[in-house]
Amino acid sequence: MVQLEIWTKDKWYPVVRYDTAHGAAHKDLMHYDGRIDKAPIFGLDYTDSLVFAETDLLTNWENYRSKFIKEVSENE
């Protein structure tokens, strides 16, 4: 499992998680209101899925963070 978390509102929040629970590699995109969008990762074995996940988070963490912070501010 690889997960991006951010600190806001005096708490850590998971924002994006890649894992292989339930027998298949997938991405969970968490929302501030508790919703979770799930997206399967097709065509990759577990090793390549891990590399994909790490690359995505290293490349796009700022975008994921910005979107989550926007959701936080919209729900205040």
Distance bins in CASP14 RR format, pairs under 12 A and 6 or more apart:
PFRMAT RR
TARGET T0000
AUTHOR 0000-0000-0000
RMODE 2
METHOD distances of the structure
MODEL  1
1 14 0 0 0 0 0 1 0 0 0 0 0
1 16 0 0 0 0 0 1 0 0 0 0 0
1 17 1 0 0 1 0 0 0 0 0 0 0
1 18 1 0 0 1 0 0 0 0 0 0 0
1 19 1 0 1 0 0 0 0 0 0 0 0
1 20 1 0 0 1 0 0 0 0 0 0 0
1 21 1 0 0 1 0 0 0 0 0 0 0
1 25 0 0 0 0 0 1 0 0 0 0 0
1 26 0 0 0 0 0 1 0 0 0 0 0
1 27 0 0 0 0 0 1 0 0 0 0 0
1 28 0 0 0 0 1 0 0 0 0 0 0
1 46 0 0 0 0 0 1 0 0 0 0 0
1 49 0 0 0 0 0 1 0 0 0 0 0
1 50 0 0 0 0 1 0 0 0 0 0 0
1 53 0 0 0 0 1 0 0 0 0 0 0
1 54 0 0 0 0 0 1 0 0 0 0 0
1 57 0 0 0 0 0 1 0 0 0 0 0
2 14 0 0 0 0 0 1 0 0 0 0 0
2 15 0 0 0 0 0 1 0 0 0 0 0
2 16 0 0 0 0 1 0 0 0 0 0 0
2 17 1 0 0 1 0 0 0 0 0 0 0
2 18 1 0 1 0 0 0 0 0 0 0 0
2 19 1 0 0 1 0 0 0 0 0 0 0
2 20 0 0 0 0 0 1 0 0 0 0 0
2 25 0 0 0 0 0 1 0 0 0 0 0
2 26 0 0 0 0 0 1 0 0 0 0 0
2 27 0 0 0 0 1 0 0 0 0 0 0
2 28 0 0 0 0 0 1 0 0 0 0 0
2 41 0 0 0 0 0 1 0 0 0 0 0
2 46 0 0 0 0 0 1 0 0 0 0 0
2 49 0 0 0 0 1 0 0 0 0 0 0
2 50 1 0 0 1 0 0 0 0 0 0 0
2 51 0 0 0 0 0 1 0 0 0 0 0
2 52 0 0 0 0 1 0 0 0 0 0 0
2 53 1 0 1 0 0 0 0 0 0 0 0
2 54 1 0 0 1 0 0 0 0 0 0 0
2 55 0 0 0 0 0 1 0 0 0 0 0
2 56 0 0 0 0 1 0 0 0 0 0 0
2 57 1 0 0 1 0 0 0 0 0 0 0
2 58 0 0 0 0 0 1 0 0 0 0 0
2 61 0 0 0 0 0 1 0 0 0 0 0
3 12 0 0 0 0 0 1 0 0 0 0 0
3 13 0 0 0 0 0 1 0 0 0 0 0
3 14 1 0 1 0 0 0 0 0 0 0 0
3 15 0 0 0 0 1 0 0 0 0 0 0
3 16 1 0 0 1 0 0 0 0 0 0 0
3 17 1 0 1 0 0 0 0 0 0 0 0
3 18 1 0 0 1 0 0 0 0 0 0 0
3 19 0 0 0 0 1 0 0 0 0 0 0
3 27 0 0 0 0 0 1 0 0 0 0 0
3 28 0 0 0 0 1 0 0 0 0 0 0
3 29 0 0 0 0 0 1 0 0 0 0 0
3 30 0 0 0 0 1 0 0 0 0 0 0
3 53 0 0 0 0 1 0 0 0 0 0 0
3 54 0 0 0 0 0 1 0 0 0 0 0
3 56 0 0 0 0 0 1 0 0 0 0 0
3 57 0 0 0 0 1 0 0 0 0 0 0
3 61 0 0 0 0 0 1 0 0 0 0 0
3 64 0 0 0 0 0 1 0 0 0 0 0
4 12 0 0 0 0 0 1 0 0 0 0 0
4 13 0 0 0 0 1 0 0 0 0 0 0
4 14 1 0 0 1 0 0 0 0 0 0 0
4 15 1 0 1 0 0 0 0 0 0 0 0
4 16 1 0 1 0 0 0 0 0 0 0 0
4 17 1 0 0 1 0 0 0 0 0 0 0
4 18 0 0 0 0 1 0 0 0 0 0 0
4 27 0 0 0 0 0 1 0 0 0 0 0
4 28 0 0 0 0 0 1 0 0 0 0 0
4 29 0 0 0 0 1 0 0 0 0 0 0
4 30 0 0 0 0 1 0 0 0 0 0 0
4 53 0 0 0 0 1 0 0 0 0 0 0
4 54 0 0 0 0 0 1 0 0 0 0 0
4 56 0 0 0 0 1 0 0 0 0 0 0
4 57 1 0 1 0 0 0 0 0 0 0 0
4 58 0 0 0 0 1 0 0 0 0 0 0
4 59 0 0 0 0 0 1 0 0 0 0 0
4 60 0 0 0 0 1 0 0 0 0 0 0
4 61 1 0 1 0 0 0 0 0 0 0 0
4 62 0 0 0 0 0 1 0 0 0 0 0
4 63 0 0 0 0 0 1 0 0 0 0 0
4 64 1 0 1 0 0 0 0 0 0 0 0
4 65 1 0 0 1 0 0 0 0 0 0 0
4 67 0 0 0 0 0 1 0 0 0 0 0
4 68 0 0 0 0 1 0 0 0 0 0 0
5 11 0 0 0 0 1 0 0 0 0 0 0
5 12 1 0 1 0 0 0 0 0 0 0 0
5 13 1 0 0 1 0 0 0 0 0 0 0
5 14 1 0 1 0 0 0 0 0 0 0 0
5 15 1 0 0 1 0 0 0 0 0 0 0
5 16 0 0 0 0 1 0 0 0 0 0 0
5 17 0 0 0 0 1 0 0 0 0 0 0
5 30 0 0 0 0 1 0 0 0 0 0 0
5 57 0 0 0 0 0 1 0 0 0 0 0
5 61 0 0 0 0 0 1 0 0 0 0 0
5 64 0 0 0 0 0 1 0 0 0 0 0
5 65 0 0 0 0 1 0 0 0 0 0 0
5 68 0 0 0 0 1 0 0 0 0 0 0
6 12 1 0 0 1 0 0 0 0 0 0 0
6 13 1 0 1 0 0 0 0 0 0 0 0
6 14 0 0 0 0 1 0 0 0 0 0 0
6 15 1 0 1 0 0 0 0 0 0 0 0
6 16 0 0 0 0 1 0 0 0 0 0 0
6 30 0 0 0 0 0 1 0 0 0 0 0
6 32 0 0 0 0 0 1 0 0 0 0 0
6 57 0 0 0 0 0 1 0 0 0 0 0
6 61 0 0 0 0 1 0 0 0 0 0 0
6 62 0 0 0 0 0 1 0 0 0 0 0
6 64 0 0 0 0 1 0 0 0 0 0 0
6 65 1 0 1 0 0 0 0 0 0 0 0
6 66 0 0 0 0 1 0 0 0 0 0 0
6 67 0 0 0 0 0 1 0 0 0 0 0
6 68 1 0 0 1 0 0 0 0 0 0 0
6 69 1 0 0 1 0 0 0 0 0 0 0
6 71 0 0 0 0 0 1 0 0 0 0 0
6 72 0 0 0 0 1 0 0 0 0 0 0
7 13 1 0 0 1 0 0 0 0 0 0 0
7 14 0 0 0 0 0 1 0 0 0 0 0
7 15 0 0 0 0 0 1 0 0 0 0 0
7 65 0 0 0 0 0 1 0 0 0 0 0
7 68 0 0 0 0 0 1 0 0 0 0 0
7 69 0 0 0 0 0 1 0 0 0 0 0
7 72 0 0 0 0 0 1 0 0 0 0 0
8 14 0 0 0 0 0 1 0 0 0 0 0
8 15 0 0 0 0 1 0 0 0 0 0 0
8 32 0 0 0 0 1 0 0 0 0 0 0
8 65 0 0 0 0 1 0 0 0 0 0 0
8 66 0 0 0 0 0 1 0 0 0 0 0
8 68 1 0 0 1 0 0 0 0 0 0 0
8 69 1 0 0 1 0 0 0 0 0 0 0
8 70 0 0 0 0 0 1 0 0 0 0 0
8 71 0 0 0 0 0 1 0 0 0 0 0
8 72 1 0 1 0 0 0 0 0 0 0 0
8 73 0 0 0 0 1 0 0 0 0 0 0
8 75 0 0 0 0 0 1 0 0 0 0 0
8 76 0 0 0 0 0 1 0 0 0 0 0
9 32 0 0 0 0 1 0 0 0 0 0 0
9 68 0 0 0 0 0 1 0 0 0 0 0
9 69 0 0 0 0 1 0 0 0 0 0 0
9 71 0 0 0 0 0 1 0 0 0 0 0
9 72 1 0 0 1 0 0 0 0 0 0 0
9 73 0 0 0 0 0 1 0 0 0 0 0
9 75 0 0 0 0 0 1 0 0 0 0 0
9 76 0 0 0 0 1 0 0 0 0 0 0
10 72 0 0 0 0 0 1 0 0 0 0 0
11 32 0 0 0 0 0 1 0 0 0 0 0
11 72 0 0 0 0 0 1 0 0 0 0 0
12 30 0 0 0 0 0 1 0 0 0 0 0
12 68 0 0 0 0 0 1 0 0 0 0 0
13 30 1 0 0 1 0 0 0 0 0 0 0
13 31 0 0 0 0 1 0 0 0 0 0 0
13 32 1 0 0 1 0 0 0 0 0 0 0
13 33 0 0 0 0 0 1 0 0 0 0 0
13 34 0 0 0 0 1 0 0 0 0 0 0
13 64 0 0 0 0 0 1 0 0 0 0 0
13 65 0 0 0 0 0 1 0 0 0 0 0
13 68 1 0 0 1 0 0 0 0 0 0 0
13 69 0 0 0 0 1 0 0 0 0 0 0
13 71 0 0 0 0 1 0 0 0 0 0 0
13 72 0 0 0 0 1 0 0 0 0 0 0
14 28 0 0 0 0 1 0 0 0 0 0 0
14 29 0 0 0 0 1 0 0 0 0 0 0
14 30 1 0 1 0 0 0 0 0 0 0 0
14 31 0 0 0 0 0 1 0 0 0 0 0
14 32 0 0 0 0 0 1 0 0 0 0 0
14 34 0 0 0 0 0 1 0 0 0 0 0
14 36 0 0 0 0 1 0 0 0 0 0 0
14 57 0 0 0 0 0 1 0 0 0 0 0
14 64 0 0 0 0 0 1 0 0 0 0 0
14 68 0 0 0 0 1 0 0 0 0 0 0
15 27 0 0 0 0 0 1 0 0 0 0 0
15 28 0 0 0 0 1 0 0 0 0 0 0
15 29 1 0 0 1 0 0 0 0 0 0 0
15 30 1 0 1 0 0 0 0 0 0 0 0
15 31 0 0 0 0 1 0 0 0 0 0 0
15 32 0 0 0 0 1 0 0 0 0 0 0
15 34 0 0 0 0 0 1 0 0 0 0 0
15 36 0 0 0 0 0 1 0 0 0 0 0
15 37 0 0 0 0 0 1 0 0 0 0 0
15 57 0 0 0 0 1 0 0 0 0 0 0
15 60 0 0 0 0 0 1 0 0 0 0 0
15 61 0 0 0 0 1 0 0 0 0 0 0
15 62 0 0 0 0 0 1 0 0 0 0 0
15 63 0 0 0 0 0 1 0 0 0 0 0
15 64 1 0 1 0 0 0 0 0 0 0 0
15 65 1 0 0 1 0 0 0 0 0 0 0
15 66 0 0 0 0 0 1 0 0 0 0 0
15 67 0 0 0 0 1 0 0 0 0 0 0
15 68 1 0 1 0 0 0 0 0 0 0 0
15 69 0 0 0 0 1 0 0 0 0 0 0
15 70 0 0 0 0 0 1 0 0 0 0 0
15 71 0 0 0 0 1 0 0 0 0 0 0
15 72 0 0 0 0 0 1 0 0 0 0 0
16 26 0 0 0 0 0 1 0 0 0 0 0
16 27 1 0 0 1 0 0 0 0 0 0 0
16 28 1 0 0 1 0 0 0 0 0 0 0
16 29 1 0 1 0 0 0 0 0 0 0 0
16 30 1 0 0 1 0 0 0 0 0 0 0
16 31 0 0 0 0 0 1 0 0 0 0 0
16 36 0 0 0 0 0 1 0 0 0 0 0
16 37 0 0 0 0 1 0 0 0 0 0 0
16 38 0 0 0 0 0 1 0 0 0 0 0
16 39 0 0 0 0 0 1 0 0 0 0 0
16 53 0 0 0 0 1 0 0 0 0 0 0
16 54 0 0 0 0 0 1 0 0 0 0 0
16 56 1 0 0 1 0 0 0 0 0 0 0
16 57 1 0 0 1 0 0 0 0 0 0 0
16 58 0 0 0 0 0 1 0 0 0 0 0
16 59 0 0 0 0 0 1 0 0 0 0 0
16 60 0 0 0 0 1 0 0 0 0 0 0
16 61 0 0 0 0 1 0 0 0 0 0 0
16 62 0 0 0 0 0 1 0 0 0 0 0
16 63 0 0 0 0 1 0 0 0 0 0 0
16 64 1 0 1 0 0 0 0 0 0 0 0
16 65 0 0 0 0 1 0 0 0 0 0 0
16 67 0 0 0 0 1 0 0 0 0 0 0
16 68 0 0 0 0 1 0 0 0 0 0 0
17 25 0 0 0 0 0 1 0 0 0 0 0
17 26 0 0 0 0 1 0 0 0 0 0 0
17 27 1 0 0 1 0 0 0 0 0 0 0
17 28 1 0 1 0 0 0 0 0 0 0 0
17 29 0 0 0 0 1 0 0 0 0 0 0
17 30 1 0 0 1 0 0 0 0 0 0 0
17 36 0 0 0 0 1 0 0 0 0 0 0
17 37 0 0 0 0 0 1 0 0 0 0 0
17 38 0 0 0 0 1 0 0 0 0 0 0
17 39 0 0 0 0 0 1 0 0 0 0 0
17 53 0 0 0 0 1 0 0 0 0 0 0
17 56 0 0 0 0 0 1 0 0 0 0 0
17 57 0 0 0 0 1 0 0 0 0 0 0
17 64 0 0 0 0 0 1 0 0 0 0 0
18 24 0 0 0 0 0 1 0 0 0 0 0
18 25 1 0 0 1 0 0 0 0 0 0 0
18 26 1 0 0 1 0 0 0 0 0 0 0
18 27 1 0 1 0 0 0 0 0 0 0 0
18 28 1 0 0 1 0 0 0 0 0 0 0
18 29 0 0 0 0 0 1 0 0 0 0 0
18 30 0 0 0 0 0 1 0 0 0 0 0
18 38 0 0 0 0 0 1 0 0 0 0 0
18 39 0 0 0 0 1 0 0 0 0 0 0
18 40 0 0 0 0 0 1 0 0 0 0 0
18 41 1 0 0 1 0 0 0 0 0 0 0
18 44 0 0 0 0 0 1 0 0 0 0 0
18 46 0 0 0 0 0 1 0 0 0 0 0
18 48 0 0 0 0 0 1 0 0 0 0 0
18 49 1 0 0 1 0 0 0 0 0 0 0
18 50 1 0 0 1 0 0 0 0 0 0 0
18 51 0 0 0 0 0 1 0 0 0 0 0
18 52 1 0 0 1 0 0 0 0 0 0 0
18 53 1 1 0 0 0 0 0 0 0 0 0
18 54 0 0 0 0 1 0 0 0 0 0 0
18 55 0 0 0 0 0 1 0 0 0 0 0
18 56 1 0 0 1 0 0 0 0 0 0 0
18 57 1 0 0 1 0 0 0 0 0 0 0
18 64 0 0 0 0 0 1 0 0 0 0 0
19 25 1 0 0 1 0 0 0 0 0 0 0
19 26 1 0 0 1 0 0 0 0 0 0 0
19 27 0 0 0 0 1 0 0 0 0 0 0
19 28 1 0 0 1 0 0 0 0 0 0 0
19 36 0 0 0 0 0 1 0 0 0 0 0
19 38 0 0 0 0 0 1 0 0 0 0 0
19 39 0 0 0 0 0 1 0 0 0 0 0
19 40 0 0 0 0 0 1 0 0 0 0 0
19 41 0 0 0 0 0 1 0 0 0 0 0
19 46 0 0 0 0 0 1 0 0 0 0 0
19 49 0 0 0 0 1 0 0 0 0 0 0
19 50 0 0 0 0 1 0 0 0 0 0 0
19 53 0 0 0 0 1 0 0 0 0 0 0
20 26 1 0 0 1 0 0 0 0 0 0 0
20 27 0 0 0 0 0 1 0 0 0 0 0
20 28 0 0 0 0 0 1 0 0 0 0 0
20 40 0 0 0 0 0 1 0 0 0 0 0
20 41 0 0 0 0 1 0 0 0 0 0 0
20 44 0 0 0 0 0 1 0 0 0 0 0
20 45 0 0 0 0 0 1 0 0 0 0 0
20 46 1 0 1 0 0 0 0 0 0 0 0
20 47 0 0 0 0 0 1 0 0 0 0 0
20 48 0 0 0 0 0 1 0 0 0 0 0
20 49 1 0 0 1 0 0 0 0 0 0 0
20 50 0 0 0 0 1 0 0 0 0 0 0
20 53 0 0 0 0 0 1 0 0 0 0 0
21 27 0 0 0 0 0 1 0 0 0 0 0
21 28 0 0 0 0 1 0 0 0 0 0 0
21 38 0 0 0 0 0 1 0 0 0 0 0
21 40 0 0 0 0 0 1 0 0 0 0 0
21 46 0 0 0 0 0 1 0 0 0 0 0
22 28 0 0 0 0 0 1 0 0 0 0 0
22 38 0 0 0 0 1 0 0 0 0 0 0
22 40 0 0 0 0 0 1 0 0 0 0 0
23 40 0 0 0 0 0 1 0 0 0 0 0
23 41 0 0 0 0 0 1 0 0 0 0 0
23 46 0 0 0 0 1 0 0 0 0 0 0
23 49 0 0 0 0 0 1 0 0 0 0 0
24 38 0 0 0 0 0 1 0 0 0 0 0
24 39 0 0 0 0 0 1 0 0 0 0 0
24 40 1 0 0 1 0 0 0 0 0 0 0
24 41 1 0 0 1 0 0 0 0 0 0 0
24 42 0 0 0 0 1 0 0 0 0 0 0
24 43 0 0 0 0 0 1 0 0 0 0 0
24 44 0 0 0 0 0 1 0 0 0 0 0
24 45 0 0 0 0 0 1 0 0 0 0 0
24 46 0 0 0 0 1 0 0 0 0 0 0
24 49 0 0 0 0 1 0 0 0 0 0 0
25 38 0 0 0 0 0 1 0 0 0 0 0
25 39 0 0 0 0 0 1 0 0 0 0 0
25 40 1 0 0 1 0 0 0 0 0 0 0
25 41 1 0 1 0 0 0 0 0 0 0 0
25 42 0 0 0 0 1 0 0 0 0 0 0
25 43 0 0 0 0 1 0 0 0 0 0 0
25 44 1 0 0 1 0 0 0 0 0 0 0
25 45 0 0 0 0 1 0 0 0 0 0 0
25 46 1 0 0 1 0 0 0 0 0 0 0
25 47 0 0 0 0 0 1 0 0 0 0 0
25 48 0 0 0 0 1 0 0 0 0 0 0
25 49 1 1 0 0 0 0 0 0 0 0 0
25 50 0 0 0 0 1 0 0 0 0 0 0
25 51 0 0 0 0 0 1 0 0 0 0 0
25 52 0 0 0 0 1 0 0 0 0 0 0
25 53 0 0 0 0 1 0 0 0 0 0 0
26 36 0 0 0 0 0 1 0 0 0 0 0
26 37 0 0 0 0 0 1 0 0 0 0 0
26 38 1 0 1 0 0 0 0 0 0 0 0
26 39 1 0 0 1 0 0 0 0 0 0 0
26 40 1 0 1 0 0 0 0 0 0 0 0
26 41 1 0 1 0 0 0 0 0 0 0 0
26 42 0 0 0 0 1 0 0 0 0 0 0
26 44 0 0 0 0 0 1 0 0 0 0 0
26 46 0 0 0 0 0 1 0 0 0 0 0
26 49 0 0 0 0 1 0 0 0 0 0 0
26 52 0 0 0 0 0 1 0 0 0 0 0
26 53 0 0 0 0 1 0 0 0 0 0 0
27 36 0 0 0 0 0 1 0 0 0 0 0
27 37 0 0 0 0 1 0 0 0 0 0 0
27 38 1 0 0 1 0 0 0 0 0 0 0
27 39 1 0 1 0 0 0 0 0 0 0 0
27 40 0 0 0 0 1 0 0 0 0 0 0
27 41 1 0 0 1 0 0 0 0 0 0 0
27 42 0 0 0 0 0 1 0 0 0 0 0
27 44 0 0 0 0 0 1 0 0 0 0 0
27 49 0 0 0 0 1 0 0 0 0 0 0
27 52 0 0 0 0 1 0 0 0 0 0 0
27 53 1 0 0 1 0 0 0 0 0 0 0
27 56 1 0 0 1 0 0 0 0 0 0 0
27 57 0 0 0 0 1 0 0 0 0 0 0
27 60 0 0 0 0 0 1 0 0 0 0 0
27 64 0 0 0 0 0 1 0 0 0 0 0
28 34 0 0 0 0 0 1 0 0 0 0 0
28 35 0 0 0 0 0 1 0 0 0 0 0
28 36 1 0 1 0 0 0 0 0 0 0 0
28 37 1 0 0 1 0 0 0 0 0 0 0
28 38 1 0 1 0 0 0 0 0 0 0 0
28 39 0 0 0 0 1 0 0 0 0 0 0
28 40 0 0 0 0 0 1 0 0 0 0 0
28 41 0 0 0 0 0 1 0 0 0 0 0
28 53 0 0 0 0 0 1 0 0 0 0 0
28 64 0 0 0 0 0 1 0 0 0 0 0
29 35 0 0 0 0 1 0 0 0 0 0 0
29 36 1 0 0 1 0 0 0 0 0 0 0
29 37 1 0 1 0 0 0 0 0 0 0 0
29 38 1 0 0 1 0 0 0 0 0 0 0
29 39 1 0 0 1 0 0 0 0 0 0 0
29 56 0 0 0 0 0 1 0 0 0 0 0
29 57 0 0 0 0 0 1 0 0 0 0 0
29 60 0 0 0 0 0 1 0 0 0 0 0
29 63 0 0 0 0 0 1 0 0 0 0 0
29 64 1 0 0 1 0 0 0 0 0 0 0
29 67 0 0 0 0 1 0 0 0 0 0 0
29 68 0 0 0 0 1 0 0 0 0 0 0
29 71 0 0 0 0 0 1 0 0 0 0 0
30 36 1 0 1 0 0 0 0 0 0 0 0
30 37 0 0 0 0 1 0 0 0 0 0 0
30 38 0 0 0 0 0 1 0 0 0 0 0
30 64 0 0 0 0 1 0 0 0 0 0 0
30 67 0 0 0 0 0 1 0 0 0 0 0
30 68 1 0 0 1 0 0 0 0 0 0 0
30 71 0 0 0 0 1 0 0 0 0 0 0
30 72 0 0 0 0 0 1 0 0 0 0 0
31 37 1 0 0 1 0 0 0 0 0 0 0
31 64 0 0 0 0 0 1 0 0 0 0 0
31 67 0 0 0 0 1 0 0 0 0 0 0
31 68 1 0 0 1 0 0 0 0 0 0 0
31 69 0 0 0 0 0 1 0 0 0 0 0
31 70 0 0 0 0 0 1 0 0 0 0 0
31 71 1 0 1 0 0 0 0 0 0 0 0
31 72 0 0 0 0 1 0 0 0 0 0 0
31 74 0 0 0 0 0 1 0 0 0 0 0
31 75 0 0 0 0 1 0 0 0 0 0 0
32 67 0 0 0 0 1 0 0 0 0 0 0
32 68 1 0 0 1 0 0 0 0 0 0 0
32 69 0 0 0 0 1 0 0 0 0 0 0
32 70 0 0 0 0 1 0 0 0 0 0 0
32 71 1 0 1 0 0 0 0 0 0 0 0
32 72 1 0 1 0 0 0 0 0 0 0 0
32 73 0 0 0 0 1 0 0 0 0 0 0
32 74 0 0 0 0 1 0 0 0 0 0 0
32 75 1 0 1 0 0 0 0 0 0 0 0
32 76 0 0 0 0 1 0 0 0 0 0 0
33 68 0 0 0 0 0 1 0 0 0 0 0
33 71 1 0 0 1 0 0 0 0 0 0 0
33 72 0 0 0 0 1 0 0 0 0 0 0
33 74 0 0 0 0 1 0 0 0 0 0 0
33 75 1 0 0 1 0 0 0 0 0 0 0
34 68 0 0 0 0 0 1 0 0 0 0 0
34 71 0 0 0 0 1 0 0 0 0 0 0
34 72 0 0 0 0 0 1 0 0 0 0 0
34 75 0 0 0 0 0 1 0 0 0 0 0
35 68 0 0 0 0 0 1 0 0 0 0 0
35 71 0 0 0 0 1 0 0 0 0 0 0
35 75 0 0 0 0 0 1 0 0 0 0 0
37 64 0 0 0 0 0 1 0 0 0 0 0
37 67 0 0 0 0 0 1 0 0 0 0 0
39 49 0 0 0 0 0 1 0 0 0 0 0
39 52 0 0 0 0 0 1 0 0 0 0 0
39 53 0 0 0 0 0 1 0 0 0 0 0
39 56 0 0 0 0 0 1 0 0 0 0 0
40 49 0 0 0 0 0 1 0 0 0 0 0
41 48 0 0 0 0 1 0 0 0 0 0 0
41 49 1 0 1 0 0 0 0 0 0 0 0
41 50 0 0 0 0 0 1 0 0 0 0 0
41 51 0 0 0 0 0 1 0 0 0 0 0
41 52 1 0 0 1 0 0 0 0 0 0 0
41 53 1 0 0 1 0 0 0 0 0 0 0
41 56 0 0 0 0 1 0 0 0 0 0 0
42 48 0 0 0 0 0 1 0 0 0 0 0
42 49 0 0 0 0 1 0 0 0 0 0 0
42 52 0 0 0 0 0 1 0 0 0 0 0
43 49 0 0 0 0 1 0 0 0 0 0 0
43 52 0 0 0 0 0 1 0 0 0 0 0
44 50 0 0 0 0 1 0 0 0 0 0 0
44 51 0 0 0 0 1 0 0 0 0 0 0
44 52 1 0 0 1 0 0 0 0 0 0 0
44 53 0 0 0 0 1 0 0 0 0 0 0
44 55 0 0 0 0 0 1 0 0 0 0 0
44 56 0 0 0 0 0 1 0 0 0 0 0
45 51 0 0 0 0 0 1 0 0 0 0 0
45 52 0 0 0 0 0 1 0 0 0 0 0
46 52 0 0 0 0 0 1 0 0 0 0 0
46 53 0 0 0 0 0 1 0 0 0 0 0
47 53 0 0 0 0 0 1 0 0 0 0 0
47 54 0 0 0 0 0 1 0 0 0 0 0
48 54 0 0 0 0 0 1 0 0 0 0 0
48 55 0 0 0 0 0 1 0 0 0 0 0
49 55 0 0 0 0 0 1 0 0 0 0 0
49 56 0 0 0 0 0 1 0 0 0 0 0
50 56 0 0 0 0 0 1 0 0 0 0 0
50 57 0 0 0 0 0 1 0 0 0 0 0
51 57 0 0 0 0 0 1 0 0 0 0 0
51 58 0 0 0 0 0 1 0 0 0 0 0
52 58 0 0 0 0 0 1 0 0 0 0 0
52 59 0 0 0 0 0 1 0 0 0 0 0
52 60 0 0 0 0 0 1 0 0 0 0 0
53 59 0 0 0 0 0 1 0 0 0 0 0
53 60 0 0 0 0 0 1 0 0 0 0 0
53 61 0 0 0 0 0 1 0 0 0 0 0
54 60 0 0 0 0 0 1 0 0 0 0 0
54 61 0 0 0 0 0 1 0 0 0 0 0
55 61 0 0 0 0 0 1 0 0 0 0 0
56 63 0 0 0 0 0 1 0 0 0 0 0
56 64 0 0 0 0 1 0 0 0 0 0 0
57 63 0 0 0 0 0 1 0 0 0 0 0
57 64 1 0 0 1 0 0 0 0 0 0 0
57 65 0 0 0 0 0 1 0 0 0 0 0
58 64 0 0 0 0 0 1 0 0 0 0 0
60 66 0 0 0 0 0 1 0 0 0 0 0
60 67 0 0 0 0 1 0 0 0 0 0 0
61 67 0 0 0 0 0 1 0 0 0 0 0
61 68 0 0 0 0 0 1 0 0 0 0 0
62 68 0 0 0 0 0 1 0 0 0 0 0
62 69 0 0 0 0 0 1 0 0 0 0 0
63 69 0 0 0 0 0 1 0 0 0 0 0
63 70 0 0 0 0 0 1 0 0 0 0 0
64 70 0 0 0 0 0 1 0 0 0 0 0
64 71 0 0 0 0 0 1 0 0 0 0 0
65 71 0 0 0 0 0 1 0 0 0 0 0
65 72 0 0 0 0 0 1 0 0 0 0 0
66 72 0 0 0 0 0 1 0 0 0 0 0
66 73 0 0 0 0 0 1 0 0 0 0 0
67 73 0 0 0 0 0 1 0 0 0 0 0
67 74 0 0 0 0 0 1 0 0 0 0 0
68 74 0 0 0 0 0 1 0 0 0 0 0
68 75 0 0 0 0 0 1 0 0 0 0 0
69 75 0 0 0 0 0 1 0 0 0 0 0
69 76 0 0 0 0 0 1 0 0 0 0 0
70 76 0 0 0 0 0 1 0 0 0 0 0
END
